[in-house]
Amino acid sequence: MKLADADLLTAIVTPFGADGQIDFQALEKLTNYLIEQGSNGFVIGGTTGETPTLTHDEKIKLYQEFGKIVAGRVPVIAGTGSNNTAETIAFSNEVAEIPGIDYVLVVVPPYNKPNQRGMEAHFTAVADQVKLPVMMYNIPGRTGVKMEADTIVKLSHHHNIAAVKQCASLEEMEEIIEHKDDDFAVFTGEDAQALTARVLGADGVISVASHAYAPQMRKMYDALYKGDYKTAGRLQRWLTPKMAALFMFPSPSPVKAVLNAQGFETGGCRLPICTLNEDEERALAKALDLSAEQLLKKQLPLNLGE
């Protein structure tokens, strides 16, 4: 599957059962629901999927099962990046053999803090040797370094680098969109930029908020495409504080709390991310303008309003 028709991609959580293991039945239920509600692509094994706490074998099994669940209905991007270029290449090629995985998501190497030349060399080496097209992931708040716009533009011309998930300013996004290769896709990784980025020429958003608000986000994009800017803007303004609330505690603990309250049984988080306690759940419910009692009792409706 290609990214061409995808604009609302969900960076999907990894559900865990009571035994702490991946719950594939819960993953299937959530995936099917999100597709029905308007998500038309997924990142599996990203930050929201708690990838740093998954073992190599767990990631392989997760990607194998997810490929079967999605079954070619929408594009699937699997997280394979690390701060070790050789390991990234090896793991990406292992994942490339899994049916149903269409792209690999490769993060700017964290912790090492490479300069721009090092980033360019890293992504070039990966793209030269990996059997699937690469989506770069630029998220300086987590990696400690930022890939500059001109570096992204340069890499956009590599035949096997298909896209970027960009978490930075809109001004930098404008620079990338203006000068990138014509076949290179740009997605914002910031939910609050979903509408503005699309207006600027980005291809869409890779979202956490779409777990809970996919219908509203789909409605927002559809209104934009019809030229109904008033409705699109109203929806983004309604969504923005809720998007912020889903990051008021370390992600993905807030969105998992909401999903659990809606009956999706995504379980808790793996350490070092803590599952929300009762006080945190009450604060989250207030920020989302939801009933604290419904959230605590796991009785939230599937439709969260607007």
MARNU-128419 format. One line per 10 residues: their letters; for each residue x, y, z of N, C-alpha, C. Coordinates in steps of 0.001 Angstrom, whole numbers, plus 500000, padded with zeros to 6 digits. Example, Ala and Ser with C-alpha at 12.3 -4.5 7.8 and 13.67 -1.06 7.14 Angstrom:
as = 513190,494310,507800,512300,495500,507800,513200,496700,507800  512850,497750,507080,513670,498940,507140,512900,500030,507870
REM end
This chain:
mkladadllt = 500847,498800,500000,500000,500000,500000,500879,501245,500000  500434,502279,499270,501177,503520,499173,500568,504597,500071  501383,505578,500405,500945,506672,501260,500092,507701,500540  499984,507596,499229,499385,508654,498430,497984,509051,498893  497194,508098,499336,495814,508388,499725,495622,508448,501235  496710,508467,501988,496618,508499,503449,496856,509916,503962  495962,510403,504799,496151,511727,505400,495997,511711,506910  495266,510727,507438,495054,510622,508882,495553,509262,509350  496819,509235,509769,497450,507998,510209,497507,507979,511729  497180,506855,512318,497234,506709,513764,498525,506015,514169
aivtpfgadg = 499254,506634,515089,500418,505996,515709,499876,505123,516840  499572,503887,516509,498720,503065,517353,499443,502551,518596  498694,502468,519702,499225,501940,520952,499454,500441,520830  500248,499908,521733,500418,498460,521858,499632,498006,523082  498533,497273,522904,497759,496809,524065,498495,495698,524809  498413,495766,526130,498975,494713,526981,497873,494089,527812  497929,492772,527968,496979,492069,528813,497375,492125,530275  496578,491481,531100,496845,491457,532538,498175,490790,532852  498633,489927,531961,499909,489245,532154,501099,490066,531648  500817,491262,531131,501882,492129,530643,502321,491833,529226
qidfqalekl = 501723,490852,528584,502087,490490,527215,501188,491209,526211  501629,491278,524970,500850,491973,523942,499518,491255,523734  498447,492041,523728,497098,491508,523561,496678,491744,522102  496817,490734,521275,496547,490892,519848,495052,490979,519558  494241,490374,520391,492785,490478,520205,492336,491926,520422  492871,492565,521457,492544,493975,521708,493068,494863,520585  494248,494523,520058,494820,495287,518956,493936,495198,517720  493419,494018,517430,492548,493845,516265,491260,494642,516418  490674,494593,517587,489431,495343,517841,489652,496837,517644  490731,497358,518207,491020,498784,518096,491333,499175,516655
tnylieqgsn = 492133,498379,515976,492505,498677,514590,491283,498755,513688  490410,497779,513785,489213,497768,512947,488331,498975,513238  488215,499325,514502,487414,500495,514874,488003,501768,514276  489316,501932,514371,489947,503152,513874,489811,503284,512357  489899,502187,511643,489695,502233,510192,488253,502647,509891  487315,502082,510620,485908,502438,510432,485662,503926,510696  486413,504494,511641,486197,505888,512043,486962,506899,511194  487798,506439,510283,488436,507369,509367,489940,507373,509326  490610,506602,510166,492061,506478,510039,492373,505693,508768  493290,506218,507951,493601,505518,506706,495087,505209,506577
gfviggttge = 495693,504913,507709,497078,504478,507761,497498,504320,509210  498590,503566,509434,499066,503331,510799,500580,503356,510871  501067,503886,511983,502425,503621,512437,502307,502626,513580  502952,501493,513438,502991,500469,514474,504418,500410,515013  504541,500305,516328,505871,500242,516909,506575,501583,516921  505802,502651,517082,506388,503971,517244,506498,504347,518709  506645,505624,518982,506728,506098,520364,505479,505720,521135  504308,505957,520532,503037,505661,521197,502868,504173,521428  503523,503371,520608,503470,501925,520760,504435,501365,521782  505107,502263,522525,506035,501872,523601,507157,500963,523095
tptlthdeki = 507617,501237,521888,508645,500398,521281,509913,500237,522120  510377,501284,522820,511606,501085,523604,511504,499984,524654  510279,499616,525041,510115,498575,526063,509769,497212,525460  509721,497129,524126,509454,495852,523477,510767,495165,523106  510807,493868,523279,511981,493112,522858,511986,492960,521340  513116,492535,520820,513215,492275,519375,512132,491291,518935  511987,490177,519655,511017,489160,519261,509587,489678,519370  509325,490496,520379,507985,491069,520512,507658,491983,519330  508625,492775,518906,508376,493664,517763,508108,492862,516495  508888,491827,516272,508669,490997,515086,507271,490377,515119
klyqefgkiv = 506887,489829,516250,505557,489221,516375,504455,490274,516223  504670,491448,516817,503695,492537,516700,503479,492915,515238  504562,493052,514491,504457,493463,513088,503841,492351,512236  504162,491116,512549,503572,490002,511809,502051,489969,511995  501622,490091,513240,500192,490024,513529,499459,491255,513005  500111,492407,513086,499458,493626,512626,499286,493604,511106  500276,493068,510407,500133,492919,508965,498922,492073,508611  498681,491034,509378,497515,490177,509141,496223,490910,509480  496229,491682,510559,495025,492400,510982,494612,493431,509936  495562,494214,509483,495248,495268,508512,494930,494673,507145
agrvpviagt = 495662,493654,506776,495383,492883,505550,495288,493765,504315  496193,494730,504203,496279,495529,502991,495230,496605,502839  494436,496857,503884,493379,497867,503756,493922,499288,503729  495002,499536,504473,495620,500859,504546,497126,500661,504675  497926,501705,504407,499376,501563,504557,499799,501359,506005  500847,500568,506178,501402,500283,507504,502888,500640,507507  503273,501439,508493,504656,501872,508672,505136,501308,509999  506219,500562,509996,506719,499897,511201,507988,500568,511694  508045,500831,512980,509224,501446,513578,510394,500478,513629  511528,500900,513055,512719,500041,513040,513994,500796,513406
gsnntaetia = 513896,502088,513672,515086,502900,513874,515706,502742,515245  517006,503058,515318,517736,503047,516580,518905,504006,516444  519744,504075,517466,520931,504929,517367,522154,504152,516880  521921,502985,516324,522980,502161,515757,522634,501910,514293  523391,502498,513392,523058,502415,511970,523041,500977,511474  524033,500189,511842,524098,498799,511375,522913,497992,511889  522555,498188,513163,521405,497473,513709,520113,497914,513043  519997,499196,512749,518809,499702,512068,518652,499048,510703  519729,498926,509975,519678,498289,508651,519279,496823,508784  519908,496133,509710,519628,494701,509873,518179,494466,510296
fsnevaeipg = 517708,495230,511267,516342,495034,511751,515327,495450,510686  515604,496544,509985,514692,496991,508929,514539,495930,507848  515616,495277,507500,515538,494236,506470,514846,492976,506981  514956,492735,508268,514190,491627,508853,512695,491942,508777  512337,493170,509113,510932,493593,509066,510421,493635,507630  511298,493944,506692,510905,494014,505277,510376,492687,504749  510710,491595,505405,510240,490281,504977,508838,489967,505484  508267,490839,506302,506961,490580,506904,505860,491064,505967  504947,490203,505549,503847,490631,504688,502979,491694,505379  502607,492718,504616,501726,493744,505149,502423,494955,505701
idyvlvvvpp = 503747,494942,505788,504500,496119,506205,504962,496843,504942  504598,498121,504830,504833,498861,503593,506015,499822,503658  506309,500337,504829,507389,501303,505036,508030,501033,506389  509265,501518,506540,509886,501499,507867,510045,502934,508345  509820,503127,509631,509977,504429,510278,511318,504440,511001  512196,505353,510586,513553,505406,511131,513772,506766,511781  513973,506738,513075,514113,507970,513842,515518,508544,513692  515630,509866,513802,516950,510489,513931,517630,509849,515137  518865,509374,514993,519484,508622,516094,519488,509381,517418  518837,508824,518438,518829,509473,519747,520116,509193,520530
ynkpnqrgme = 520369,510013,521498,521465,509871,522464,522838,510171,521861  523147,509627,520694,524456,509882,520082,524670,511355,519753  523567,512060,519430,523591,513476,519046,524485,513734,517826  524193,513069,516699,524980,513318,515489,524725,514723,514951  525696,515250,514207,525478,516525,513532,524748,516267,512212  524537,517323,511420,523768,517173,510179,524450,516214,509209  525769,516271,509134,526495,515358,508247,526308,513911,508694  526313,513697,510023,526096,512350,510532,524688,511850,510250  523694,512736,510381,522313,512347,510079,522164,511986,508609  522751,512806,507749,522669,512529,506313,523331,511195,505985
ahftavadqv = 524477,510928,506596,525173,509667,506346,524367,508480,506871  523755,508649,508045,522944,507580,508643,521775,507217,507736  520988,508206,507339,519804,507915,506535,520161,507446,505131  521253,507934,504599,521692,507467,503282,522099,506005,503345  522853,505634,504380,523269,504235,504535,522066,503321,504708  521097,503763,505523,519888,502960,505731,519124,502821,504424  518883,503935,503758,518086,503897,502526,518770,503117,501414  520084,503172,501371,520836,502436,500347,520693,500924,500516  520503,500466,501743,520602,499033,502017,519307,498362,502464  518278,499150,502748,517027,498579,503255,516064,498315,502107
klpvmmynip = 515325,497224,502219,514483,496751,501116,513104,497398,501062  512737,498167,502086,511472,498892,502076,511746,500391,502039  510814,501186,501505,510994,502632,501546,510992,503155,502981  511745,504216,503188,512002,504754,504525,511187,506016,504756  510550,506083,505923,510010,507336,506434,510933,507806,507550  511512,508981,507412,512357,509544,508460,511473,510120,509568  511995,510104,510787,511244,510586,511953,512102,511613,512671  511700,512860,512546,512447,513979,513128,511701,514486,514352  512161,514116,515534,511470,514494,516766,512501,514940,517801  512975,516171,517677,514075,516647,518524,513779,516620,520016
grtgvkmead = 512510,516729,520404,512183,516685,521826,512522,515357,522481  512621,514304,521681,512949,512980,522217,514374,512547,521887  514920,513013,520782,516244,512544,520364,517382,513411,520874  517077,514670,521198,518124,515572,521665,518798,516368,520571  518494,516056,519311,519029,516801,518172,517929,516946,517124  518037,517980,516295,517042,518224,515261,517676,518122,513880  517026,517390,513004,517446,517370,511612,516908,518640,510954  517796,519445,510431,517413,520735,509874,516672,520548,508552  515899,521566,508197,515065,521493,506995,515884,521213,505750  517053,521855,505621,517836,521643,504400,518400,520231,504314
tivklshhhn = 518654,519599,505473,519092,518197,505468,517959,517290,505001  516752,517558,505484,515587,516774,505060,515347,516943,503567  515450,518175,503081,515258,518433,501650,516282,517649,500833  517520,517653,501272,518567,516927,500550,518250,515426,500507  517847,514887,501651,517550,513460,501715,516267,513100,500965  515388,514056,500787,514121,513787,500094,514332,513334,498657  515510,513611,498098,515796,513239,496711,516358,511819,496582  516582,511145,497723,517028,509747,497673,515867,508876,497209  516121,507971,496290,515043,507186,495688,514308,506307,496686  514953,505949,497809,514311,505048,498764,513905,505749,500060
iaavkqcasl = 513943,507057,500087,513417,507809,501233,512117,508449,500778  511009,507942,501328,509683,508276,500809,508995,509409,501537  509374,509666,502807,508575,510593,503601,509325,510999,504860  508764,511983,505532,509243,512372,506845,508050,512582,507776  508198,512135,508999,507306,512521,510090,508026,513636,510822  507501,514847,510725,508200,516037,511164,507546,516621,512408  508335,516741,513474,507865,517346,514719,508724,518575,515008  508366,519674,514377,509108,520920,514539,508177,522055,514138  508735,523211,513865,507909,524395,513612,507238,524332,512244  506165,525094,512114,505490,525189,510828,506361,525901,509796
eemeeiiehk = 507186,526842,510253,508091,527523,509326,509070,526543,508685  509578,525606,509482,510479,524589,508929,509729,523656,507983  508479,523364,508319,507673,522530,507434,507463,523218,506085  507210,524507,506122,507062,525263,504877,508318,525135,504011  509466,525244,504641,510735,525153,503911,510885,523786,503259  510535,522748,503987,510636,521389,503450,509683,521198,502279  508440,521601,502467,507424,521417,501426,507797,522171,500157  508347,523366,500329,508678,524207,499188,509808,523629,498340  510757,522923,498974,511971,522538,498257,512177,521027,498117  511328,520208,498670,511492,518755,498646,511322,518181,497250
dddfavftge = 511705,516916,497113,511423,516169,495892,509914,516033,495716  509444,516046,494479,508006,516019,494217,507321,514770,494759  508041,513651,494819,507441,512387,495260,507626,512116,496751  508143,513085,497474,508439,512934,498906,507260,513447,499722  506775,512631,500659,505604,512988,501466,506036,513584,502809  505261,514562,503263,505533,515228,504530,504307,515083,505440  504532,514522,506620,503476,514388,507623,503912,515092,508895  503007,515863,509482,503306,516398,510791,503086,515316,511846  503931,515318,512856,503745,514435,513994,503150,515154,515183  502702,516387,514954,502097,517209,515999,500603,517329,515720
daqaltarvl = 499783,516760,516582,498336,516782,516365,497796,518191,516171  498286,519136,516943,497763,520500,516874,498064,521172,515536  499001,520624,514771,499330,521166,513443,498540,520489,512324  497643,519577,512660,497006,518733,511640,496370,519547,510519  495592,520552,510862,494905,521335,509841,495864,522281,509131  496640,523052,509885,497530,524031,509273,498551,523364,508361  499105,522245,508787,500088,521546,507960,499478,521125,506633  498267,520658,506664,497593,520240,505423,497379,521440,504502  496981,522557,505061,496787,523767,504272,498104,524201,503625  499206,524028,504346,500514,524420,503834,501032,523501,502735
gadgvisvas = 500412,522343,502596,500840,521417,501552,501372,520098,502064  501342,519891,503378,501733,518592,503922,500697,517543,503539  501099,516280,503630,500221,515192,503209,499246,514755,504291  499493,515158,505539,498580,514793,506600,499276,514775,507939  498682,514012,508869,499166,513951,510246,499329,512499,510667  500368,512237,511451,500503,510960,512156,500140,511264,513596  499039,510717,514031,498301,511242,515183,498220,510267,516352  498231,510848,517542,497855,510125,518760,496384,510380,519080  495955,511629,518891,494585,512015,519232,493542,511251,518427  493921,510746,517258,492951,510015,516437,492473,508726,517094
hayapqmrkm = 493181,508223,518090,492652,507095,518858,491274,507441,519426  491140,508662,519916,489920,509078,520593,489038,509969,519733  489646,510668,518780,488910,511700,518034,489018,511533,516521  489143,510306,516045,489230,510081,514597,488009,510627,513847  486784,510461,514346,485643,510992,513582,485713,512505,513398  486115,513218,514439,486206,514672,514338,487353,515099,513419  488466,514377,513483,489599,514713,512630,489288,514403,511172  488591,513301,510916,488170,512996,509547,487193,514053,509039  486248,514447,509876,485291,515488,509504,486013,516797,509196  487049,517112,509983,487827,518334,509772,488504,518320,508410
ydalykgdyk = 489168,517233,508085,489836,517137,506787,488825,517151,505641  487731,516447,505800,486729,516412,504735,486146,517804,504498  485942,518560,505579,485450,519936,505433,486473,520787,504685  487743,520597,505005,488797,521343,504308,488763,521053,502814  488634,519789,502453,488660,519403,501046,487457,519962,500283  486361,520204,500996,485166,520778,500373,485206,522305,500340  486270,522874,500898,486368,524329,500943,485602,524961,502087  485145,524128,503023,484407,524640,504182,485407,524946,505300  486132,526037,505129,487206,526381,506054,486682,526737,507441  485480,527286,507486,484899,527656,508782,484700,526422,509658
tagrlqrwlt = 484135,525366,509075,483933,524129,509843,485256,523484,510197  486172,523442,509245,487481,522842,509504,488192,523568,510633  488177,524895,510594,488825,525669,511644,488169,525490,512998  486831,525432,513008,486127,525238,514275,486493,523893,514895  486586,522875,514069,486933,521550,514577,488363,521521,515119  489300,522132,514401,490666,522154,514909,490741,522901,516236  490020,524008,516359,490025,524761,517626,489426,523933,518747  488402,523145,518444,487789,522278,519451,488747,521149,519842  489471,520650,518858,490374,519522,519094,491654,519918,519815  492185,521093,519565,493527,521446,520034,493716,521273,521535
pkmaalfmfp = 492822,521776,522404,493046,521554,523841,492952,520093,524242  492158,519325,523524,492044,517897,523821,493312,517161,523384  493859,517587,522265,495125,517022,521805,496233,517287,522821  496246,518494,523365,497246,518841,524377,497047,518007,525638  495795,517779,526017,495501,517026,527235,496015,515593,527150  496023,515031,525949,496491,513651,525783,498002,513522,525951  498669,514666,526169,500104,514653,526458,500411,515319,527800  499399,515475,528643,499636,516145,529927,500381,515234,530913  500374,513952,530641,501202,512975,531346,501970,512198,530281  503048,511511,530673,503861,510827,529651,503037,509902,528762
spspvkavln = 503178,510104,527462,502442,509312,526479,503037,507898,526382  502196,506870,526247,500776,506911,525911,499835,506711,527098  500254,507037,528306,499387,506762,529457,498034,507465,529382  497941,508735,528925,496605,509342,528856,495694,508682,527821  496210,508431,526620,495338,507864,525598,494957,506435,525948  495823,505694,526612,495445,504353,527048,494349,504404,528114  494392,505404,528983,493341,505558,529988,491990,505789,529319  491975,506620,528300,490731,506885,527569,490254,505627,526859  491151,504954,526165,490769,503746,525430,490247,502659,526362  490902,502488,527492,490431,501494,528457,489026,501834,528943
aqgfetggcr = 488768,503120,529166,487450,503552,529644,486387,503380,528564  486814,503324,527299,485874,503097,526197,485664,501615,525903  486379,500759,526606,486185,499325,526442,487142,498629,525503  488248,499289,525139,489188,498673,524205,490246,497809,524887  490341,497850,526185,491211,496966,526970,492648,496985,526469  493202,498193,526386,494591,498318,525937,495583,498133,527084  495089,498025,528306,495954,497739,529442,496753,498933,529896  497729,498660,530754,498581,499714,531275,499807,499933,530418  500738,500709,530954,501994,500997,530255,503124,500217,530914  504150,499992,530154,505354,499355,530689,506295,500413,531245
lpictlnede = 506900,500085,532363,507896,500992,532940,509036,501231,531954  509535,502472,531916,509406,503517,532922,508203,504446,532778  507259,504172,531862,506025,504954,531791,505028,504340,532760  504483,505170,533633,503520,504696,534626,502096,504838,534108  501285,503836,534383,499857,503932,534127,499274,505018,535033  498291,505777,534540,497722,506866,535333,497084,506345,536622  497281,507101,537695,496571,506803,538930,495241,507556,538943  494457,507407,540009,493110,507995,540041,493149,509515,539971  494052,510148,540696,494139,511610,540643,494493,512095,539241  495391,511395,538585,495779,511771,537223,494632,511552,536242
eralakaldl = 493870,510474,536439,492720,510234,535579,491670,511321,535744  491462,511781,536969,490504,512877,537201,490972,514157,536507  492262,514440,536601,492807,515631,535945,492670,515517,534429  492920,514328,533897,492782,514105,532464,491336,514297,532021  490392,513730,532763,488982,513869,532413,488569,515339,532389  489028,516103,533358,488703,517531,533398,489268,518248,532174  490509,517955,531819,491146,518605,530675,490475,518230,529357  489912,517021,529298,489230,516567,528086,487747,516919,528083  487285,517543,529153,485871,517895,529306,484994,516654,529273  485467,515613,529978,484735,514368,530079,484331,514126,531527
saeqllkkql = 483431,513197,531728,483017,512826,533074,484118,512012,533756  484590,512521,534906,485624,511786,535636,485096,510431,536103  483849,510390,536511,483298,509129,537009,483186,508102,535886  482798,508551,534698,482733,507614,533563,484115,507095,533202  485122,507970,533279,486476,507521,532958,486974,506545,534011  486762,506884,535287,487235,506016,536368,486526,504659,536365  485249,504675,536026,484469,503428,536017,484540,502715,534664  485341,503266,533754,485503,502683,532421,484173,502559,531696  483453,503699,531691,482143,503746,531047,482056,504894,530044  483165,505302,529471,483135,506381,528480,482479,505881,527193
plnlge = 481690,506709,526536,481131,506326,525242,482202,506330,524166  481916,505678,523053,482854,505683,521935,482931,507074,521306  481800,507756,521217,481782,509110,520662,482012,510105,521780  483141,510807,521709,483506,511736,522785,483068,513167,522509  482130,513352,521595,481516,514667,521489,481826,515435,520240  481530,516703,520294,481578,517760,519265,480286,517758,518482
REM end
